[in-house]
Amino acid sequence: MTEIKMPELGENVTEGTIVTWHRKVGETIRKGEILAEVMTEKVNCEIESPISGRVTEILYSEETIVRVGEVIARIEEE
């Protein structure tokens, strides 16, 4: 099981807002595909999946503010 964490999104940025999930629980994702879009005051970015597998858990809903380093999803490797 791989935990996906809110990445560091810039210097002095401590949190980001999950804008859109591109996968739902139970769906498969391939390494490098976009899992979610995140927005901060300074930057918008896409979070890519580090592995291929099945999304087993999404811990925050869209429009939720999440601190950097918090687990936001879990993926079970194929």
C-alpha positions in Angstrom: 0.0 0.0 0.0 1.4 3.4 -1.0 0.4 6.5 0.8 0.1 9.7 -1.3 1.0 12.8 0.6 0.3 16.5 -0.1 3.6 17.5 -1.7 5.6 20.6 -0.8 4.3 23.2 -3.3 6.8 26.0 -2.8 8.8 27.9 -0.3 6.8 28.9 2.8 3.7 27.1 1.4 2.2 25.0 4.3 -1.1 23.9 2.8 -3.0 23.4 -0.5 -6.6 22.9 -1.6 -7.6 19.8 -3.4 -9.4 21.1 -6.5 -10.2 17.9 -8.4 -9.8 14.2 -8.0 -9.1 12.5 -11.3 -9.8 9.0 -9.9 -12.4 7.5 -7.5 -11.9 4.8 -4.9 -11.8 1.4 -6.7 -10.5 2.8 -10.0 -7.2 1.9 -11.4 -4.4 4.3 -12.1 -1.1 4.0 -14.0 2.2 5.4 -12.8 2.5 9.0 -14.0 -1.2 9.5 -14.5 -2.8 12.5 -12.7 -4.4 11.6 -9.4 -5.5 15.1 -8.3 -5.1 18.8 -8.9 -4.1 21.0 -6.0 -4.1 24.8 -5.7 -2.3 27.2 -3.4 -2.0 31.0 -3.3 1.1 30.8 -5.4 0.8 27.8 -7.7 -1.5 25.2 -9.1 -0.1 21.7 -9.7 -1.1 18.1 -10.5 -0.2 15.2 -8.3 0.9 12.2 -10.3 0.6 8.6 -9.1 4.0 7.2 -8.2 2.9 3.6 -8.9 0.3 1.6 -11.0 -2.5 0.2 -9.0 -6.0 0.6 -7.6 -7.1 3.7 -5.5 -8.2 2.2 -2.2 -8.8 5.3 -0.2 -9.3 9.1 -0.7 -9.0 10.9 2.7 -10.1 14.4 1.7 -13.0 15.7 -0.4 -12.6 18.3 -3.2 -12.3 21.9 -1.9 -10.6 20.7 1.3 -7.5 22.5 2.6 -4.8 20.0 3.5 -1.4 20.6 5.2 1.8 19.7 3.4 2.9 16.2 4.3 -0.6 14.9 5.2 -1.7 11.6 3.6 -4.4 12.4 1.0 -4.9 9.0 -0.6 -3.7 5.4 -0.7 -3.0 3.2 -3.7 -2.7 -0.6 -3.7 0.1 -1.7 -6.1 -0.9 -4.0 -8.9 
